[in-house]
Amino acid sequence: MLTRIVAEVAGEPVAAANAKEPGKVLKRIVRDHLEGANGRPKVEGWVPKWMAFPPATYTARGGVGTVAAHAKVLAARPTASRNRPAPAR
């Protein structure tokens, strides 16, 4: 999962080059990009998929509360509102 987060924040080439690194290194890469530290370009406004809207997961494993809650909300909505496009931001 950390490799997928690194790919989102730093890009696929950085994630691939560091795929075998320990979690400590991957977390540092993400932190550096979010802060714009150690020569890394700063990434603004990034949030993990499970905190975005609509929430999503990084794996098919499941167990993400926000994704499960969103699915319950969608299931409870009337059918017509499910087919309506989301409002533009």
HTML snippet that shows the backbone in 3Dmol.js (N, CA, C, O; Angstrom):
<script src="https://3Dmol.org/build/3Dmol-min.js"></script>
<div id="view" style="width:600px;height:400px;position:relative"></div>
<script>
const pdb = `
ATOM      1  N   MET A   1       0.816  -1.172   0.000  1.00  0.00           N
ATOM      2  CA  MET A   1       0.000   0.000   0.000  1.00  0.00           C
ATOM      3  C   MET A   1       0.875   1.257   0.000  1.00  0.00           C
ATOM      4  O   MET A   1       0.565   2.223  -0.697  1.00  0.00           O
ATOM      5  N   LEU A   2       1.940   1.253   0.758  1.00  0.00           N
ATOM      6  CA  LEU A   2       2.820   2.428   0.788  1.00  0.00           C
ATOM      7  C   LEU A   2       3.399   2.731  -0.589  1.00  0.00           C
ATOM      8  O   LEU A   2       3.575   3.896  -0.946  1.00  0.00           O
ATOM      9  N   THR A   3       3.693   1.704  -1.354  1.00  0.00           N
ATOM     10  CA  THR A   3       4.236   1.921  -2.699  1.00  0.00           C
ATOM     11  C   THR A   3       3.205   2.627  -3.564  1.00  0.00           C
ATOM     12  O   THR A   3       3.568   3.487  -4.368  1.00  0.00           O
ATOM     13  N   ARG A   4       1.923   2.287  -3.422  1.00  0.00           N
ATOM     14  CA  ARG A   4       0.859   2.937  -4.185  1.00  0.00           C
ATOM     15  C   ARG A   4       0.731   4.414  -3.771  1.00  0.00           C
ATOM     16  O   ARG A   4       0.497   5.280  -4.614  1.00  0.00           O
ATOM     17  N   ILE A   5       0.884   4.686  -2.488  1.00  0.00           N
ATOM     18  CA  ILE A   5       0.823   6.070  -2.014  1.00  0.00           C
ATOM     19  C   ILE A   5       2.008   6.861  -2.555  1.00  0.00           C
ATOM     20  O   ILE A   5       1.850   8.009  -2.970  1.00  0.00           O
ATOM     21  N   VAL A   6       3.199   6.252  -2.554  1.00  0.00           N
ATOM     22  CA  VAL A   6       4.376   6.922  -3.121  1.00  0.00           C
ATOM     23  C   VAL A   6       4.129   7.219  -4.598  1.00  0.00           C
ATOM     24  O   VAL A   6       4.494   8.292  -5.077  1.00  0.00           O
ATOM     25  N   ALA A   7       3.518   6.291  -5.321  1.00  0.00           N
ATOM     26  CA  ALA A   7       3.229   6.507  -6.737  1.00  0.00           C
ATOM     27  C   ALA A   7       2.286   7.689  -6.930  1.00  0.00           C
ATOM     28  O   ALA A   7       2.467   8.478  -7.858  1.00  0.00           O
ATOM     29  N   GLU A   8       1.281   7.823  -6.065  1.00  0.00           N
ATOM     30  CA  GLU A   8       0.352   8.947  -6.171  1.00  0.00           C
ATOM     31  C   GLU A   8       1.043  10.275  -5.907  1.00  0.00           C
ATOM     32  O   GLU A   8       0.807  11.259  -6.608  1.00  0.00           O
ATOM     33  N   VAL A   9       1.888  10.295  -4.903  1.00  0.00           N
ATOM     34  CA  VAL A   9       2.504  11.548  -4.461  1.00  0.00           C
ATOM     35  C   VAL A   9       3.751  11.887  -5.271  1.00  0.00           C
ATOM     36  O   VAL A   9       3.939  13.038  -5.665  1.00  0.00           O
ATOM     37  N   ALA A  10       4.599  10.901  -5.520  1.00  0.00           N
ATOM     38  CA  ALA A  10       5.898  11.161  -6.148  1.00  0.00           C
ATOM     39  C   ALA A  10       5.974  10.704  -7.605  1.00  0.00           C
ATOM     40  O   ALA A  10       6.878  11.117  -8.331  1.00  0.00           O
ATOM     41  N   GLY A  11       5.042   9.862  -8.039  1.00  0.00           N
ATOM     42  CA  GLY A  11       5.047   9.359  -9.407  1.00  0.00           C
ATOM     43  C   GLY A  11       5.481   7.903  -9.487  1.00  0.00           C
ATOM     44  O   GLY A  11       6.161   7.387  -8.600  1.00  0.00           O
ATOM     45  N   GLU A  12       5.077   7.264 -10.558  1.00  0.00           N
ATOM     46  CA  GLU A  12       5.385   5.845 -10.770  1.00  0.00           C
ATOM     47  C   GLU A  12       6.889   5.548 -10.811  1.00  0.00           C
ATOM     48  O   GLU A  12       7.324   4.560 -10.220  1.00  0.00           O
ATOM     49  N   PRO A  13       7.704   6.379 -11.497  1.00  0.00           N
ATOM     50  CA  PRO A  13       9.139   6.060 -11.540  1.00  0.00           C
ATOM     51  C   PRO A  13       9.778   6.023 -10.141  1.00  0.00           C
ATOM     52  O   PRO A  13      10.605   5.157  -9.860  1.00  0.00           O
ATOM     53  N   VAL A  14       9.396   6.954  -9.278  1.00  0.00           N
ATOM     54  CA  VAL A  14       9.949   6.995  -7.915  1.00  0.00           C
ATOM     55  C   VAL A  14       9.470   5.778  -7.136  1.00  0.00           C
ATOM     56  O   VAL A  14      10.242   5.159  -6.405  1.00  0.00           O
ATOM     57  N   ALA A  15       8.185   5.433  -7.295  1.00  0.00           N
ATOM     58  CA  ALA A  15       7.641   4.269  -6.595  1.00  0.00           C
ATOM     59  C   ALA A  15       8.333   2.992  -7.049  1.00  0.00           C
ATOM     60  O   ALA A  15       8.680   2.148  -6.222  1.00  0.00           O
ATOM     61  N   ALA A  16       8.537   2.842  -8.354  1.00  0.00           N
ATOM     62  CA  ALA A  16       9.185   1.635  -8.876  1.00  0.00           C
ATOM     63  C   ALA A  16      10.638   1.547  -8.403  1.00  0.00           C
ATOM     64  O   ALA A  16      11.117   0.468  -8.053  1.00  0.00           O
ATOM     65  N   ALA A  17      11.327   2.673  -8.393  1.00  0.00           N
ATOM     66  CA  ALA A  17      12.735   2.678  -7.982  1.00  0.00           C
ATOM     67  C   ALA A  17      12.904   2.365  -6.496  1.00  0.00           C
ATOM     68  O   ALA A  17      13.958   1.885  -6.080  1.00  0.00           O
ATOM     69  N   ASN A  18      11.878   2.632  -5.700  1.00  0.00           N
ATOM     70  CA  ASN A  18      11.965   2.427  -4.253  1.00  0.00           C
ATOM     71  C   ASN A  18      11.067   1.308  -3.743  1.00  0.00           C
ATOM     72  O   ASN A  18      10.832   1.208  -2.539  1.00  0.00           O
ATOM     73  N   ALA A  19      10.569   0.477  -4.626  1.00  0.00           N
ATOM     74  CA  ALA A  19       9.608  -0.574  -4.260  1.00  0.00           C
ATOM     75  C   ALA A  19      10.144  -1.538  -3.199  1.00  0.00           C
ATOM     76  O   ALA A  19       9.366  -2.059  -2.400  1.00  0.00           O
ATOM     77  N   LYS A  20      11.430  -1.781  -3.177  1.00  0.00           N
ATOM     78  CA  LYS A  20      12.000  -2.742  -2.228  1.00  0.00           C
ATOM     79  C   LYS A  20      12.525  -2.089  -0.943  1.00  0.00           C
ATOM     80  O   LYS A  20      13.070  -2.763  -0.069  1.00  0.00           O
ATOM     81  N   GLU A  21      12.352  -0.777  -0.847  1.00  0.00           N
ATOM     82  CA  GLU A  21      12.823  -0.063   0.343  1.00  0.00           C
ATOM     83  C   GLU A  21      11.882  -0.326   1.523  1.00  0.00           C
ATOM     84  O   GLU A  21      10.708  -0.638   1.324  1.00  0.00           O
ATOM     85  N   PRO A  22      12.392  -0.201   2.742  1.00  0.00           N
ATOM     86  CA  PRO A  22      11.531  -0.394   3.914  1.00  0.00           C
ATOM     87  C   PRO A  22      10.508   0.735   4.041  1.00  0.00           C
ATOM     88  O   PRO A  22      10.661   1.800   3.443  1.00  0.00           O
ATOM     89  N   GLY A  23       9.471   0.483   4.825  1.00  0.00           N
ATOM     90  CA  GLY A  23       8.407   1.451   5.024  1.00  0.00           C
ATOM     91  C   GLY A  23       8.902   2.799   5.497  1.00  0.00           C
ATOM     92  O   GLY A  23       8.355   3.832   5.113  1.00  0.00           O
ATOM     93  N   LYS A  24       9.931   2.802   6.326  1.00  0.00           N
ATOM     94  CA  LYS A  24      10.500   4.049   6.849  1.00  0.00           C
ATOM     95  C   LYS A  24      10.946   4.962   5.704  1.00  0.00           C
ATOM     96  O   LYS A  24      10.717   6.170   5.750  1.00  0.00           O
ATOM     97  N   VAL A  25      11.571   4.397   4.696  1.00  0.00           N
ATOM     98  CA  VAL A  25      12.061   5.168   3.549  1.00  0.00           C
ATOM     99  C   VAL A  25      10.876   5.667   2.719  1.00  0.00           C
ATOM    100  O   VAL A  25      10.857   6.823   2.296  1.00  0.00           O
ATOM    101  N   LEU A  26       9.895   4.804   2.489  1.00  0.00           N
ATOM    102  CA  LEU A  26       8.731   5.197   1.698  1.00  0.00           C
ATOM    103  C   LEU A  26       7.952   6.318   2.382  1.00  0.00           C
ATOM    104  O   LEU A  26       7.494   7.252   1.724  1.00  0.00           O
ATOM    105  N   LYS A  27       7.803   6.224   3.698  1.00  0.00           N
ATOM    106  CA  LYS A  27       7.115   7.276   4.439  1.00  0.00           C
ATOM    107  C   LYS A  27       7.870   8.597   4.341  1.00  0.00           C
ATOM    108  O   LYS A  27       7.260   9.662   4.247  1.00  0.00           O
ATOM    109  N   ARG A  28       9.192   8.524   4.363  1.00  0.00           N
ATOM    110  CA  ARG A  28      10.015   9.735   4.256  1.00  0.00           C
ATOM    111  C   ARG A  28       9.847  10.384   2.886  1.00  0.00           C
ATOM    112  O   ARG A  28       9.790  11.609   2.783  1.00  0.00           O
ATOM    113  N   ILE A  29       9.768   9.573   1.840  1.00  0.00           N
ATOM    114  CA  ILE A  29       9.564  10.102   0.486  1.00  0.00           C
ATOM    115  C   ILE A  29       8.230  10.844   0.422  1.00  0.00           C
ATOM    116  O   ILE A  29       8.158  11.954  -0.105  1.00  0.00           O
ATOM    117  N   VAL A  30       7.180  10.233   0.956  1.00  0.00           N
ATOM    118  CA  VAL A  30       5.860  10.868   0.958  1.00  0.00           C
ATOM    119  C   VAL A  30       5.910  12.169   1.755  1.00  0.00           C
ATOM    120  O   VAL A  30       5.430  13.203   1.292  1.00  0.00           O
ATOM    121  N   ARG A  31       6.485  12.115   2.942  1.00  0.00           N
ATOM    122  CA  ARG A  31       6.581  13.301   3.791  1.00  0.00           C
ATOM    123  C   ARG A  31       7.353  14.420   3.090  1.00  0.00           C
ATOM    124  O   ARG A  31       6.941  15.580   3.124  1.00  0.00           O
ATOM    125  N   ASP A  32       8.464  14.070   2.458  1.00  0.00           N
ATOM    126  CA  ASP A  32       9.265  15.070   1.748  1.00  0.00           C
ATOM    127  C   ASP A  32       8.457  15.745   0.640  1.00  0.00           C
ATOM    128  O   ASP A  32       8.552  16.958   0.455  1.00  0.00           O
ATOM    129  N   HIS A  33       7.667  14.970  -0.091  1.00  0.00           N
ATOM    130  CA  HIS A  33       6.851  15.549  -1.161  1.00  0.00           C
ATOM    131  C   HIS A  33       5.731  16.414  -0.598  1.00  0.00           C
ATOM    132  O   HIS A  33       5.432  17.471  -1.156  1.00  0.00           O
ATOM    133  N   LEU A  34       5.111  15.991   0.486  1.00  0.00           N
ATOM    134  CA  LEU A  34       4.031  16.781   1.059  1.00  0.00           C
ATOM    135  C   LEU A  34       4.544  18.088   1.646  1.00  0.00           C
ATOM    136  O   LEU A  34       3.833  19.093   1.644  1.00  0.00           O
ATOM    137  N   GLU A  35       5.776  18.079   2.148  1.00  0.00           N
ATOM    138  CA  GLU A  35       6.378  19.285   2.737  1.00  0.00           C
ATOM    139  C   GLU A  35       7.212  20.081   1.741  1.00  0.00           C
ATOM    140  O   GLU A  35       7.525  21.245   1.992  1.00  0.00           O
ATOM    141  N   GLY A  36       7.576  19.471   0.616  1.00  0.00           N
ATOM    142  CA  GLY A  36       8.481  20.117  -0.333  1.00  0.00           C
ATOM    143  C   GLY A  36       9.889  20.175   0.219  1.00  0.00           C
ATOM    144  O   GLY A  36      10.609  21.146  -0.017  1.00  0.00           O
ATOM    145  N   ALA A  37      10.291  19.150   0.951  1.00  0.00           N
ATOM    146  CA  ALA A  37      11.600  19.125   1.613  1.00  0.00           C
ATOM    147  C   ALA A  37      12.595  18.253   0.848  1.00  0.00           C
ATOM    148  O   ALA A  37      12.219  17.457  -0.013  1.00  0.00           O
ATOM    149  N   ASN A  38      13.868  18.422   1.183  1.00  0.00           N
ATOM    150  CA  ASN A  38      14.955  17.617   0.618  1.00  0.00           C
ATOM    151  C   ASN A  38      14.955  17.593  -0.912  1.00  0.00           C
ATOM    152  O   ASN A  38      15.231  16.560  -1.523  1.00  0.00           O
ATOM    153  N   GLY A  39      14.648  18.721  -1.516  1.00  0.00           N
ATOM    154  CA  GLY A  39      14.700  18.846  -2.965  1.00  0.00           C
ATOM    155  C   GLY A  39      13.536  18.209  -3.700  1.00  0.00           C
ATOM    156  O   GLY A  39      13.554  18.128  -4.929  1.00  0.00           O
ATOM    157  N   ARG A  40      12.534  17.761  -2.979  1.00  0.00           N
ATOM    158  CA  ARG A  40      11.369  17.139  -3.624  1.00  0.00           C
ATOM    159  C   ARG A  40      10.320  18.214  -3.903  1.00  0.00           C
ATOM    160  O   ARG A  40      10.115  19.117  -3.092  1.00  0.00           O
ATOM    161  N   PRO A  41       9.649  18.108  -5.071  1.00  0.00           N
ATOM    162  CA  PRO A  41       8.596  19.086  -5.358  1.00  0.00           C
ATOM    163  C   PRO A  41       7.431  18.930  -4.381  1.00  0.00           C
ATOM    164  O   PRO A  41       7.034  17.813  -4.050  1.00  0.00           O
ATOM    165  N   LYS A  42       6.893  20.052  -3.925  1.00  0.00           N
ATOM    166  CA  LYS A  42       5.805  20.027  -2.959  1.00  0.00           C
ATOM    167  C   LYS A  42       4.496  19.632  -3.638  1.00  0.00           C
ATOM    168  O   LYS A  42       4.165  20.126  -4.716  1.00  0.00           O
ATOM    169  N   VAL A  43       3.767  18.744  -2.996  1.00  0.00           N
ATOM    170  CA  VAL A  43       2.458  18.304  -3.477  1.00  0.00           C
ATOM    171  C   VAL A  43       1.402  18.914  -2.556  1.00  0.00           C
ATOM    172  O   VAL A  43       1.402  18.667  -1.350  1.00  0.00           O
ATOM    173  N   GLU A  44       0.521  19.698  -3.125  1.00  0.00           N
ATOM    174  CA  GLU A  44      -0.526  20.385  -2.354  1.00  0.00           C
ATOM    175  C   GLU A  44      -1.836  19.616  -2.420  1.00  0.00           C
ATOM    176  O   GLU A  44      -2.178  19.050  -3.459  1.00  0.00           O
ATOM    177  N   GLY A  45      -2.561  19.595  -1.326  1.00  0.00           N
ATOM    178  CA  GLY A  45      -3.922  19.085  -1.308  1.00  0.00           C
ATOM    179  C   GLY A  45      -4.096  17.587  -1.450  1.00  0.00           C
ATOM    180  O   GLY A  45      -5.218  17.129  -1.667  1.00  0.00           O
ATOM    181  N   TRP A  46      -3.050  16.818  -1.337  1.00  0.00           N
ATOM    182  CA  TRP A  46      -3.180  15.362  -1.472  1.00  0.00           C
ATOM    183  C   TRP A  46      -3.789  14.783  -0.200  1.00  0.00           C
ATOM    184  O   TRP A  46      -3.444  15.191   0.909  1.00  0.00           O
ATOM    185  N   VAL A  47      -4.701  13.826  -0.375  1.00  0.00           N
ATOM    186  CA  VAL A  47      -5.227  13.041   0.739  1.00  0.00           C
ATOM    187  C   VAL A  47      -5.251  11.583   0.305  1.00  0.00           C
ATOM    188  O   VAL A  47      -5.372  11.299  -0.887  1.00  0.00           O
ATOM    189  N   PRO A  48      -5.139  10.655   1.246  1.00  0.00           N
ATOM    190  CA  PRO A  48      -5.226   9.243   0.880  1.00  0.00           C
ATOM    191  C   PRO A  48      -6.597   8.941   0.272  1.00  0.00           C
ATOM    192  O   PRO A  48      -7.574   9.630   0.564  1.00  0.00           O
ATOM    193  N   LYS A  49      -6.664   7.919  -0.565  1.00  0.00           N
ATOM    194  CA  LYS A  49      -7.908   7.567  -1.251  1.00  0.00           C
ATOM    195  C   LYS A  49      -9.072   7.370  -0.290  1.00  0.00           C
ATOM    196  O   LYS A  49     -10.205   7.722  -0.619  1.00  0.00           O
ATOM    197  N   TRP A  50      -8.817   6.817   0.884  1.00  0.00           N
ATOM    198  CA  TRP A  50      -9.918   6.530   1.802  1.00  0.00           C
ATOM    199  C   TRP A  50     -10.473   7.794   2.446  1.00  0.00           C
ATOM    200  O   TRP A  50     -11.522   7.744   3.088  1.00  0.00           O
ATOM    201  N   MET A  51      -9.783   8.937   2.286  1.00  0.00           N
ATOM    202  CA  MET A  51     -10.268  10.204   2.828  1.00  0.00           C
ATOM    203  C   MET A  51     -10.835  11.111   1.737  1.00  0.00           C
ATOM    204  O   MET A  51     -11.379  12.171   2.045  1.00  0.00           O
ATOM    205  N   ALA A  52     -10.720  10.721   0.486  1.00  0.00           N
ATOM    206  CA  ALA A  52     -11.232  11.512  -0.629  1.00  0.00           C
ATOM    207  C   ALA A  52     -12.729  11.258  -0.783  1.00  0.00           C
ATOM    208  O   ALA A  52     -13.298  10.409  -0.097  1.00  0.00           O
ATOM    209  N   PHE A  53     -13.357  11.997  -1.685  1.00  0.00           N
ATOM    210  CA  PHE A  53     -14.768  11.739  -1.964  1.00  0.00           C
ATOM    211  C   PHE A  53     -14.949  11.536  -3.443  1.00  0.00           C
ATOM    212  O   PHE A  53     -14.538  12.392  -4.227  1.00  0.00           O
ATOM    213  N   PRO A  54     -15.539  10.452  -3.856  1.00  0.00           N
ATOM    214  CA  PRO A  54     -15.935   9.326  -3.027  1.00  0.00           C
ATOM    215  C   PRO A  54     -14.699   8.544  -2.568  1.00  0.00           C
ATOM    216  O   PRO A  54     -13.688   8.499  -3.269  1.00  0.00           O
ATOM    217  N   PRO A  55     -14.789   7.937  -1.399  1.00  0.00           N
ATOM    218  CA  PRO A  55     -13.641   7.195  -0.882  1.00  0.00           C
ATOM    219  C   PRO A  55     -13.351   5.960  -1.724  1.00  0.00           C
ATOM    220  O   PRO A  55     -14.243   5.403  -2.363  1.00  0.00           O
ATOM    221  N   ALA A  56     -12.088   5.542  -1.715  1.00  0.00           N
ATOM    222  CA  ALA A  56     -11.668   4.365  -2.470  1.00  0.00           C
ATOM    223  C   ALA A  56     -10.615   3.615  -1.665  1.00  0.00           C
ATOM    224  O   ALA A  56     -10.175   4.071  -0.610  1.00  0.00           O
ATOM    225  N   THR A  57     -10.223   2.460  -2.180  1.00  0.00           N
ATOM    226  CA  THR A  57      -9.209   1.646  -1.514  1.00  0.00           C
ATOM    227  C   THR A  57      -7.988   1.514  -2.404  1.00  0.00           C
ATOM    228  O   THR A  57      -8.049   1.774  -3.606  1.00  0.00           O
ATOM    229  N   TYR A  58      -6.892   1.112  -1.810  1.00  0.00           N
ATOM    230  CA  TYR A  58      -5.676   0.837  -2.567  1.00  0.00           C
ATOM    231  C   TYR A  58      -5.593  -0.633  -2.954  1.00  0.00           C
ATOM    232  O   TYR A  58      -4.892  -0.983  -3.903  1.00  0.00           O
ATOM    233  N   THR A  59      -6.294  -1.491  -2.235  1.00  0.00           N
ATOM    234  CA  THR A  59      -6.276  -2.922  -2.518  1.00  0.00           C
ATOM    235  C   THR A  59      -7.711  -3.444  -2.557  1.00  0.00           C
ATOM    236  O   THR A  59      -8.641  -2.752  -2.144  1.00  0.00           O
ATOM    237  N   ALA A  60      -7.882  -4.650  -3.049  1.00  0.00           N
ATOM    238  CA  ALA A  60      -9.207  -5.272  -3.096  1.00  0.00           C
ATOM    239  C   ALA A  60      -9.555  -5.956  -1.785  1.00  0.00           C
ATOM    240  O   ALA A  60     -10.634  -6.534  -1.657  1.00  0.00           O
ATOM    241  N   ARG A  61      -8.672  -5.899  -0.829  1.00  0.00           N
ATOM    242  CA  ARG A  61      -8.840  -6.595   0.445  1.00  0.00           C
ATOM    243  C   ARG A  61     -10.062  -6.134   1.215  1.00  0.00           C
ATOM    244  O   ARG A  61     -10.704  -6.937   1.892  1.00  0.00           O
ATOM    245  N   GLY A  62     -10.397  -4.848   1.122  1.00  0.00           N
ATOM    246  CA  GLY A  62     -11.546  -4.318   1.856  1.00  0.00           C
ATOM    247  C   GLY A  62     -11.149  -3.883   3.249  1.00  0.00           C
ATOM    248  O   GLY A  62      -9.963  -3.751   3.553  1.00  0.00           O
ATOM    249  N   GLY A  63     -12.149  -3.660   4.102  1.00  0.00           N
ATOM    250  CA  GLY A  63     -11.890  -3.282   5.475  1.00  0.00           C
ATOM    251  C   GLY A  63     -11.682  -1.794   5.689  1.00  0.00           C
ATOM    252  O   GLY A  63     -11.202  -1.387   6.747  1.00  0.00           O
ATOM    253  N   VAL A  64     -12.036  -0.963   4.694  1.00  0.00           N
ATOM    254  CA  VAL A  64     -11.897   0.486   4.836  1.00  0.00           C
ATOM    255  C   VAL A  64     -13.271   1.046   5.196  1.00  0.00           C
ATOM    256  O   VAL A  64     -14.197   0.999   4.387  1.00  0.00           O
ATOM    257  N   GLY A  65     -13.398   1.574   6.410  1.00  0.00           N
ATOM    258  CA  GLY A  65     -14.679   2.025   6.922  1.00  0.00           C
ATOM    259  C   GLY A  65     -15.365   3.069   6.074  1.00  0.00           C
ATOM    260  O   GLY A  65     -16.578   2.998   5.882  1.00  0.00           O
ATOM    261  N   THR A  66     -14.623   4.042   5.558  1.00  0.00           N
ATOM    262  CA  THR A  66     -15.243   5.099   4.766  1.00  0.00           C
ATOM    263  C   THR A  66     -15.812   4.565   3.461  1.00  0.00           C
ATOM    264  O   THR A  66     -16.840   5.052   2.989  1.00  0.00           O
ATOM    265  N   VAL A  67     -15.158   3.573   2.873  1.00  0.00           N
ATOM    266  CA  VAL A  67     -15.652   2.969   1.636  1.00  0.00           C
ATOM    267  C   VAL A  67     -16.927   2.180   1.918  1.00  0.00           C
ATOM    268  O   VAL A  67     -17.890   2.254   1.156  1.00  0.00           O
ATOM    269  N   ALA A  68     -16.929   1.431   3.007  1.00  0.00           N
ATOM    270  CA  ALA A  68     -18.123   0.653   3.379  1.00  0.00           C
ATOM    271  C   ALA A  68     -19.295   1.578   3.696  1.00  0.00           C
ATOM    272  O   ALA A  68     -20.425   1.306   3.291  1.00  0.00           O
ATOM    273  N   ALA A  69     -19.034   2.671   4.416  1.00  0.00           N
ATOM    274  CA  ALA A  69     -20.097   3.613   4.757  1.00  0.00           C
ATOM    275  C   ALA A  69     -20.656   4.288   3.499  1.00  0.00           C
ATOM    276  O   ALA A  69     -21.865   4.486   3.381  1.00  0.00           O
ATOM    277  N   HIS A  70     -19.773   4.638   2.567  1.00  0.00           N
ATOM    278  CA  HIS A  70     -20.225   5.259   1.321  1.00  0.00           C
ATOM    279  C   HIS A  70     -21.092   4.288   0.525  1.00  0.00           C
ATOM    280  O   HIS A  70     -22.095   4.695  -0.060  1.00  0.00           O
ATOM    281  N   ALA A  71     -20.720   3.026   0.498  1.00  0.00           N
ATOM    282  CA  ALA A  71     -21.518   2.017  -0.211  1.00  0.00           C
ATOM    283  C   ALA A  71     -22.906   1.892   0.416  1.00  0.00           C
ATOM    284  O   ALA A  71     -23.893   1.733  -0.302  1.00  0.00           O
ATOM    285  N   LYS A  72     -22.994   1.963   1.754  1.00  0.00           N
ATOM    286  CA  LYS A  72     -24.296   1.895   2.428  1.00  0.00           C
ATOM    287  C   LYS A  72     -25.164   3.094   2.061  1.00  0.00           C
ATOM    288  O   LYS A  72     -26.366   2.954   1.835  1.00  0.00           O
ATOM    289  N   VAL A  73     -24.549   4.270   2.003  1.00  0.00           N
ATOM    290  CA  VAL A  73     -25.299   5.474   1.630  1.00  0.00           C
ATOM    291  C   VAL A  73     -25.828   5.349   0.212  1.00  0.00           C
ATOM    292  O   VAL A  73     -26.988   5.663  -0.053  1.00  0.00           O
ATOM    293  N   LEU A  74     -24.984   4.893  -0.696  1.00  0.00           N
ATOM    294  CA  LEU A  74     -25.424   4.730  -2.087  1.00  0.00           C
ATOM    295  C   LEU A  74     -26.545   3.709  -2.199  1.00  0.00           C
ATOM    296  O   LEU A  74     -27.489   3.899  -2.965  1.00  0.00           O
ATOM    297  N   ALA A  75     -26.444   2.626  -1.436  1.00  0.00           N
ATOM    298  CA  ALA A  75     -27.474   1.589  -1.486  1.00  0.00           C
ATOM    299  C   ALA A  75     -28.803   2.099  -0.931  1.00  0.00           C
ATOM    300  O   ALA A  75     -29.861   1.630  -1.352  1.00  0.00           O
ATOM    301  N   ALA A  76     -28.769   3.039  -0.007  1.00  0.00           N
ATOM    302  CA  ALA A  76     -29.987   3.556   0.607  1.00  0.00           C
ATOM    303  C   ALA A  76     -30.668   4.630  -0.239  1.00  0.00           C
ATOM    304  O   ALA A  76     -31.833   4.954  -0.006  1.00  0.00           O
ATOM    305  N   ARG A  77     -29.961   5.178  -1.204  1.00  0.00           N
ATOM    306  CA  ARG A  77     -30.529   6.226  -2.048  1.00  0.00           C
ATOM    307  C   ARG A  77     -31.560   5.649  -3.005  1.00  0.00           C
ATOM    308  O   ARG A  77     -31.457   4.491  -3.409  1.00  0.00           O
ATOM    309  N   PRO A  78     -32.554   6.454  -3.368  1.00  0.00           N
ATOM    310  CA  PRO A  78     -33.502   6.010  -4.406  1.00  0.00           C
ATOM    311  C   PRO A  78     -32.752   5.800  -5.722  1.00  0.00           C
ATOM    312  O   PRO A  78     -31.745   6.459  -5.982  1.00  0.00           O
ATOM    313  N   THR A  79     -33.240   4.893  -6.535  1.00  0.00           N
ATOM    314  CA  THR A  79     -32.572   4.532  -7.789  1.00  0.00           C
ATOM    315  C   THR A  79     -32.350   5.740  -8.694  1.00  0.00           C
ATOM    316  O   THR A  79     -31.285   5.850  -9.301  1.00  0.00           O
ATOM    317  N   ALA A  80     -33.306   6.641  -8.804  1.00  0.00           N
ATOM    318  CA  ALA A  80     -33.178   7.796  -9.701  1.00  0.00           C
ATOM    319  C   ALA A  80     -32.002   8.684  -9.320  1.00  0.00           C
ATOM    320  O   ALA A  80     -31.319   9.200 -10.205  1.00  0.00           O
ATOM    321  N   SER A  81     -31.749   8.877  -8.039  1.00  0.00           N
ATOM    322  CA  SER A  81     -30.649   9.750  -7.645  1.00  0.00           C
ATOM    323  C   SER A  81     -29.293   9.099  -7.871  1.00  0.00           C
ATOM    324  O   SER A  81     -28.289   9.802  -7.981  1.00  0.00           O
ATOM    325  N   ARG A  82     -29.239   7.776  -7.944  1.00  0.00           N
ATOM    326  CA  ARG A  82     -27.968   7.094  -8.227  1.00  0.00           C
ATOM    327  C   ARG A  82     -27.518   7.337  -9.656  1.00  0.00           C
ATOM    328  O   ARG A  82     -26.321   7.341  -9.942  1.00  0.00           O
ATOM    329  N   ASN A  83     -28.476   7.539 -10.557  1.00  0.00           N
ATOM    330  CA  ASN A  83     -28.137   7.712 -11.967  1.00  0.00           C
ATOM    331  C   ASN A  83     -27.870   9.158 -12.332  1.00  0.00           C
ATOM    332  O   ASN A  83     -27.430   9.444 -13.446  1.00  0.00           O
ATOM    333  N   ARG A  84     -28.130  10.077 -11.407  1.00  0.00           N
ATOM    334  CA  ARG A  84     -27.888  11.487 -11.650  1.00  0.00           C
ATOM    335  C   ARG A  84     -26.402  11.794 -11.550  1.00  0.00           C
ATOM    336  O   ARG A  84     -25.743  11.292 -10.639  1.00  0.00           O
ATOM    337  N   PRO A  85     -25.841  12.615 -12.468  1.00  0.00           N
ATOM    338  CA  PRO A  85     -24.416  12.956 -12.363  1.00  0.00           C
ATOM    339  C   PRO A  85     -24.145  13.808 -11.138  1.00  0.00           C
ATOM    340  O   PRO A  85     -25.005  14.567 -10.691  1.00  0.00           O
ATOM    341  N   ALA A  86     -22.960  13.678 -10.608  1.00  0.00           N
ATOM    342  CA  ALA A  86     -22.550  14.465  -9.452  1.00  0.00           C
ATOM    343  C   ALA A  86     -22.418  15.924  -9.852  1.00  0.00           C
ATOM    344  O   ALA A  86     -22.036  16.217 -10.985  1.00  0.00           O
ATOM    345  N   PRO A  87     -22.728  16.855  -8.939  1.00  0.00           N
ATOM    346  CA  PRO A  87     -22.585  18.273  -9.292  1.00  0.00           C
ATOM    347  C   PRO A  87     -21.132  18.635  -9.539  1.00  0.00           C
ATOM    348  O   PRO A  87     -20.228  18.062  -8.932  1.00  0.00           O
ATOM    349  N   ALA A  88     -20.914  19.584 -10.429  1.00  0.00           N
ATOM    350  CA  ALA A  88     -19.554  20.025 -10.750  1.00  0.00           C
ATOM    351  C   ALA A  88     -18.997  20.806  -9.580  1.00  0.00           C
ATOM    352  O   ALA A  88     -19.730  21.503  -8.877  1.00  0.00           O
ATOM    353  N   ARG A  89     -17.703  20.686  -9.377  1.00  0.00           N
ATOM    354  CA  ARG A  89     -17.046  21.420  -8.284  1.00  0.00           C
ATOM    355  C   ARG A  89     -16.619  22.768  -8.737  1.00  0.00           C
ATOM    356  O   ARG A  89     -16.048  23.529  -7.956  1.00  0.00           O
TER     357      ARG A  89
END
`;
const viewer = $3Dmol.createViewer("view");
viewer.addModel(pdb, "pdb");
viewer.setStyle({}, {cartoon: {color: "spectrum"}});
viewer.zoomTo();
viewer.render();
</script>
